[in-house]
Amino acid sequence: MLPEVEEWLRTRTTASADWPLDALLAAKGGTTISVVLPARNEQETVGEIAAAVRRDLMEAAPLVDELVVVDSRSTDDTAERAVRAGAKVFGQDEILPSLPAMDGKGDVLWKSLAVTTGDLLVFVDADLREFRTSFVTGLLGPLLADPSVVLVKGCYDRPLREAGEGGGRVTELVARPLLNLHWPMLAGFVQPLAGEYAARRAVLERVPFATGYGVEIGLLIDLLDQAGLGALAQVDLGRRVHSHQSTEALGVMAGQIMHTAWSRLERQCKLISLHTPAAGLTQFRRGPAGHVPMTRDVLPGERPPMLDIPEYAAARTPEPRTASS
């Protein structure tokens, strides 16, 4: 590990317990804060998370100003349960509808900029179990305490089903090797793909968003390039429990992450590309006659910096969903 990364680990890594709510309220001042939950078919967990944020951080203490769920074409009761829990709910395709539709988590996060107003945005995945509002307060701490910090990533232990550890397979097998190879200044991030992170709107508006699962690694690389390592921080949130995807699904995720990293390598002139990476990922399932190949497109789309979108200034006009809509 580079010496400057070792120094960063000592000075820019804290724990959620280091940021008590009273201290955050004192530091908040006129800063406005939005919590965003990207959600797709998360009816079992989204309501509990939203209700906890509203109860603890909006009603009991005025830390969070806005709670938004962006529903990514759910086919279950995700939107209804989020509304009942007190969140503002927007459908992914209802935001900036004049733009071509795109798929993926990154598109949901990008579009959330257009329906939130906070100076600081906190992203929390909607599939978390055993959620604690210290996830939100911990991520906000470094941003409220130090104006030079622009992005705070969560880190945590990730149990895999009944095992004590082992979650984060794509992180360990794909993302961490990529970062250590090409962006060693980011080697100190424990969970570079964490879905729990917070950032200043002013920087999120100025960077592109990969629309798929490459969004987290793309933002990390781009903000390192724009702001430097000293503007980034991480907070230990303890233990994160969530649903786990199949190995097949993780392969698609890994493919999107590799494509996102490749695009950053090209833009930053870290490689001379002599070919265009193939968009397809072929995987196999066993059928009655043996292994059957399936090829999927894993080339992620990309949204431009939000400030480049003329409609952005007027984008906050959509009305959130109600319990009857």
C-alpha positions in Angstrom: 0.0 0.0 0.0 1.3 3.5 -0.9 2.4 5.6 2.1 -0.1 8.3 1.3 -2.9 5.7 1.3 -1.7 4.5 4.7 -1.9 8.1 6.0 -5.4 8.4 4.4 -6.5 5.3 6.3 -5.4 6.8 9.6 -6.9 10.3 9.0 -10.0 9.6 6.8 -11.4 6.4 8.3 -13.8 6.8 11.3 -16.7 4.8 12.8 -20.3 5.6 13.0 -20.1 5.9 16.8 -17.7 8.8 16.3 -20.6 10.9 14.9 -23.3 11.3 17.6 -26.6 12.8 16.5 -26.3 15.8 18.8 -23.0 16.8 17.2 -24.4 16.4 13.7 -27.4 18.6 14.6 -25.1 21.3 15.9 -22.9 21.1 12.8 -25.9 21.0 10.3 -26.6 24.7 10.3 -28.4 25.6 7.1 -27.2 22.5 5.2 -30.1 20.5 3.7 -30.0 16.7 3.6 -31.8 14.1 1.4 -31.8 10.4 2.0 -32.4 8.3 -1.2 -33.4 4.7 -1.3 -33.1 3.1 -4.8 -35.5 0.2 -4.8 -36.7 -2.6 -7.1 -39.0 -5.3 -5.7 -37.9 -4.6 -2.1 -41.3 -4.7 -0.4 -40.0 -6.8 2.5 -37.4 -4.2 3.6 -38.0 -0.7 2.1 -40.8 0.2 4.5 -38.9 -0.6 7.6 -35.9 1.4 6.4 -37.9 4.4 5.4 -39.9 4.3 8.6 -36.8 4.3 10.7 -35.3 7.2 8.9 -38.4 9.3 9.3 -39.0 8.4 12.9 -35.4 8.9 14.2 -33.9 11.5 11.9 -36.9 13.6 10.8 -39.5 13.5 13.5 -37.4 12.8 16.7 -34.5 14.9 15.5 -34.5 17.4 12.5 -31.4 16.1 10.8 -32.8 14.7 7.5 -34.9 17.1 5.4 -36.1 14.8 2.7 -36.7 11.1 2.3 -37.0 9.8 -1.3 -37.5 6.3 -2.7 -36.9 6.0 -6.5 -38.8 2.9 -7.6 -37.1 1.1 -10.4 -40.1 -0.6 -12.1 -41.0 -2.8 -9.2 -43.7 -5.4 -9.8 -44.5 -5.8 -6.1 -45.7 -3.5 -3.3 -42.4 -1.6 -3.0 -43.9 1.8 -3.8 -47.0 1.4 -1.7 -45.0 0.3 1.4 -42.6 3.2 1.0 -45.4 5.7 0.7 -47.0 4.3 3.9 -43.7 4.6 5.7 -43.6 8.3 4.9 -41.2 8.5 2.0 -41.7 10.5 -1.2 -41.8 8.0 -4.0 -41.0 8.6 -7.6 -41.0 6.1 -10.5 -37.8 5.8 -12.4 -39.5 6.5 -15.7 -41.5 9.4 -14.4 -38.3 11.4 -13.8 -36.9 13.4 -16.8 -39.3 11.5 -19.1 -38.1 13.4 -22.2 -34.8 11.5 -22.1 -34.3 8.0 -23.5 -35.1 5.3 -21.0 -32.2 3.4 -19.6 -31.8 0.5 -17.2 -29.9 -0.1 -14.0 -29.2 1.1 -10.5 -26.9 3.9 -11.7 -29.7 5.4 -13.7 -32.0 5.4 -10.6 -29.3 7.2 -8.6 -28.6 9.7 -11.3 -32.3 10.5 -11.6 -32.6 11.0 -7.9 -30.7 14.2 -8.3 -33.6 15.6 -10.2 -36.2 14.9 -7.5 -34.3 15.8 -4.4 -33.2 19.2 -3.1 -30.6 18.4 -0.4 -27.1 19.9 -0.4 -26.0 16.5 0.8 -27.3 13.2 -0.5 -27.2 9.9 1.4 -27.7 6.7 -0.6 -28.9 3.6 1.2 -29.7 0.3 -0.6 -33.3 -0.7 0.0 -32.6 -4.4 0.6 -30.9 -4.0 4.0 -32.0 -6.1 6.9 -31.2 -5.1 10.5 -31.0 -1.5 9.3 -29.8 1.1 11.8 -30.1 4.9 11.4 -26.5 5.1 12.4 -25.8 4.1 8.8 -27.1 7.6 7.8 -25.6 9.6 10.7 -22.2 7.9 10.3 -22.0 8.7 6.6 -23.0 12.4 7.2 -20.4 12.9 9.9 -17.3 13.7 7.8 -19.3 15.8 5.4 -20.8 18.0 8.1 -17.5 18.2 10.0 -15.2 19.1 7.1 -16.2 21.1 4.1 -13.2 19.7 2.1 -14.8 16.2 2.1 -17.0 15.5 -0.9 -17.7 11.7 -0.7 -18.0 9.3 2.2 -18.2 5.6 1.6 -19.6 3.1 4.1 -17.6 0.0 5.1 -18.8 -2.9 7.1 -18.6 -6.7 7.7 -20.8 -8.6 5.2 -22.0 -12.0 6.4 -22.8 -14.5 3.6 -25.9 -16.4 4.5 -24.9 -18.5 7.6 -21.2 -17.8 7.3 -19.6 -15.2 9.5 -18.1 -13.5 6.5 -17.7 -14.0 2.8 -20.1 -11.3 1.4 -18.7 -8.9 -1.2 -17.6 -11.6 -3.7 -17.5 -9.2 -6.6 -15.6 -6.7 -4.5 -12.8 -9.2 -3.7 -12.6 -10.9 -7.0 -13.1 -8.0 -9.4 -13.3 -4.5 -8.0 -10.4 -4.6 -5.5 -7.9 -6.2 -8.0 -8.9 -3.6 -10.6 -8.4 -0.7 -8.2 -5.1 -2.0 -6.9 -3.8 -2.4 -10.5 -4.9 0.9 -11.9 -5.9 3.2 -9.1 -3.8 2.2 -6.2 -4.7 5.5 -4.4 -8.1 3.8 -3.9 -6.7 0.7 -2.3 -7.6 1.8 1.2 -11.4 1.5 0.6 -12.7 -1.5 2.5 -15.9 -1.6 0.5 -15.4 0.3 -2.8 -18.8 -1.1 -4.1 -20.7 -0.1 -1.0 -24.3 1.0 -1.8 -24.3 3.1 1.3 -22.5 6.4 0.8 -23.0 10.2 1.0 -21.8 13.0 -1.2 -22.3 16.7 -1.9 -24.8 17.5 -4.6 -22.3 20.0 -6.1 -19.9 17.2 -7.0 -22.5 14.6 -8.0 -23.9 17.0 -10.5 -20.6 17.3 -12.3 -19.7 13.6 -13.0 -21.2 11.0 -15.3 -23.1 8.0 -13.9 -22.7 4.5 -15.2 -26.3 3.3 -15.4 -25.7 -0.3 -14.2 -23.8 -1.9 -11.4 -20.6 0.0 -12.3 -22.0 3.2 -10.8 -20.2 2.9 -7.5 -16.8 2.2 -8.9 -17.2 4.8 -11.6 -18.1 7.5 -9.0 -15.1 6.6 -6.9 -12.7 6.8 -9.8 -14.1 10.0 -11.2 -14.2 11.8 -7.8 -10.7 10.7 -7.0 -9.7 12.3 -10.4 -11.7 15.5 -9.8 -11.2 16.1 -6.1 -8.2 14.0 -4.9 -7.9 11.3 -2.2 -8.0 13.8 0.6 -11.6 14.8 -0.3 -12.8 11.2 0.1 -13.5 9.4 3.4 -14.9 6.1 4.7 -16.9 5.3 7.8 -17.2 1.9 9.5 -20.9 1.1 9.8 -20.4 -2.2 11.6 -22.4 -5.1 10.1 -24.5 -5.0 6.9 -27.1 -7.8 6.3 -28.9 -7.9 3.0 -30.2 -10.3 0.3 -27.6 -12.1 -1.8 -27.6 -12.6 -5.5 -26.9 -15.8 -7.4 -23.4 -16.4 -8.9 -24.9 -15.9 -12.3 -26.2 -12.5 -11.4 -22.9 -11.6 -9.9 -21.2 -12.5 -13.2 -23.4 -9.8 -14.9 -22.4 -7.3 -12.2 -18.8 -8.1 -12.6 -19.0 -7.6 -16.4 -20.6 -4.2 -16.0 -17.9 -3.2 -13.4 -15.1 -4.2 -15.8 -16.7 -2.2 -18.6 -17.0 0.8 -16.4 -13.4 0.5 -15.3 -12.3 0.1 -18.9 -14.0 3.3 -19.9 -12.2 5.2 -17.1 -8.9 3.8 -18.1 -9.4 5.1 -21.7 -10.5 8.5 -20.6 -7.6 8.9 -18.2 -5.2 7.7 -20.9 -4.1 4.8 -18.7 -4.3 2.4 -21.7 -4.1 2.4 -25.5 -7.1 0.5 -26.6 -6.5 -1.7 -29.7 -10.0 -3.2 -29.7 -13.5 -2.6 -28.5 -14.4 -4.8 -25.6 -17.2 -7.3 -26.4 -20.6 -6.3 -24.9 -21.8 -9.9 -24.4 -21.2 -12.2 -21.5 -21.9 -15.9 -22.1 -22.9 -18.0 -19.2 -24.2 -21.5 -18.9 -27.1 -23.3 -17.4 -27.7 -27.0 -17.4 -30.6 -28.1 -19.5 -32.1 -31.5 -20.3 -29.5 -32.0 -23.1 -26.5 -30.6 -21.2 -25.1 -27.1 -20.7 -27.0 -24.4 -22.5 -25.2 -21.1 -23.3 -26.9 -17.8 -22.5 -25.4 -14.5 -23.7 -26.3 -11.2 -22.1 -25.4 -7.6 -22.9 -23.3 -6.3 -20.0 -22.2 -3.1 -21.6 -23.6 -0.4 -19.2 -25.0 2.8 -20.5 -23.9 6.1 -19.1 -25.7 9.3 -18.1 -23.8 12.6 -18.6 -23.2 15.0 -15.7 -26.6 16.2 -14.5 -25.5 19.8 -15.0 -25.4 19.1 -18.8 -29.1 18.3 -18.9 -31.2 21.4 -19.8 -34.3 19.9 -18.2 -32.5 19.5 -14.8 -33.5 23.0 -13.5 -37.2 22.2 -14.0 -37.0 18.5 -13.2 -38.3 18.8 -9.6 -41.8 19.4 -10.8 -43.0 15.7 -10.8 -45.4 14.9 -8.0 -44.4 12.0 -5.8 -46.7 8.9 -5.8 -49.4 8.7 -3.2 -50.9 5.6 -1.6 -53.6 5.4 -4.2 -51.4 6.0 -7.3 
